[in-house]
Amino acid sequence: MAQIKRIKMVIAYDGTNYLGWQATKMGFSVEESLKAVLEKILQHPVSIEAASRTDAGVHAIGQVAAFTTSKPALDLQQLQISLNRLLQGTIAIRRIEEAEESFHPTIHAKAKEYHYYLCLGKAQLPQNRLYSWHIPYLLDREAMERAAAHLLGKHDFSSFANVKKNESYQDPTREVLRIGFTDLIDGRLRIEIKGDCFLYKMVRNMVGTLVYVGRGKIQPEEIPEMIRSKNRKAAGVTAPACGLFLFGVYYGRKKTISPTLI
């Protein structure tokens, strides 16, 4: 009898031309593309679970996914090489390893970290246009940091959640563990948000709200009442998908990837 193996992968992808992670009848998805290549190599049907169902246009450098196989004499190093050859560059398997049979990338995740990229100033380098949000204005960083402090902790984040068709949350309470700001070259700014898990478009809505604070459209002191209102219209705009990256997923105290920055 063939031994069942649970395989865990750490995946990076350019989400520009994909309709998100999850397979859909509307067009190409990361899941669908990876599944097709895996099944071609393994020669049996594969079901893939992932830590995050990233939206259309959202990127990843630390997505975590897993599948089960009974393929005998499976060489994981060669499987990684074969996958990366066939995935044609927009998806890359950064790491692949055997996991416990019970491992589930969503259920066992303790926290997720997203990075959002802004280009500030009058002009954005064309090379960055698919990977950041161009804000041609000076932003008040001190005000943004004060506003971010109000978002930390455990709250009902309904004001930062978009409605998703045929889905609702039994409990919209989430915990934001950290919000950081890092200046990069070429006038770019990275906003780093780590939490236990997130509501639909919550990170992009938090970023949009922080940008509005930076522009003076929202005052930092308005954030607590914004949270209490549980009203999506009270918060800022939804930031574009192109600037968002799933940076990493945490299981226990360790992250699934080294803190590699782009």
Number of C-alpha atoms within 10 A of each C-alpha: 5 9 10 12 17 18 19 23 23 22 20 23 21 20 26 16 14 23 21 22 26 19 17 13 7 7 11 17 21 23 21 17 16 21 18 14 18 22 13 14 13 15 10 11 12 17 12 17 17 22 22 21 17 23 19 19 21 25 30 24 24 29 28 28 20 23 22 18 17 14 14 12 8 12 9 14 11 10 16 17 12 15 18 18 13 17 16 9 11 15 22 23 22 15 17 18 13 15 16 10 12 8 16 19 23 19 10 14 20 17 22 24 24 22 25 25 23 27 25 19 15 11 12 19 10 8 8 17 14 16 24 24 22 20 17 13 13 11 18 15 15 12 19 23 18 16 22 23 15 14 20 17 12 13 15 16 25 24 21 31 23 16 14 11 6 5 8 11 11 6 10 16 14 18 18 22 17 15 18 13 16 10 12 13 7 13 14 19 18 18 17 20 23 23 22 16 19 21 19 19 18 19 24 23 22 23 27 19 27 31 24 20 27 22 18 14 12 20 17 22 13 14 22 13 10 19 20 13 16 17 14 18 12 17 24 22 18 18 23 18 22 23 23 29 28 23 26 26 29 21 15 11 8 10 18 19 18 9 10 9 7 8
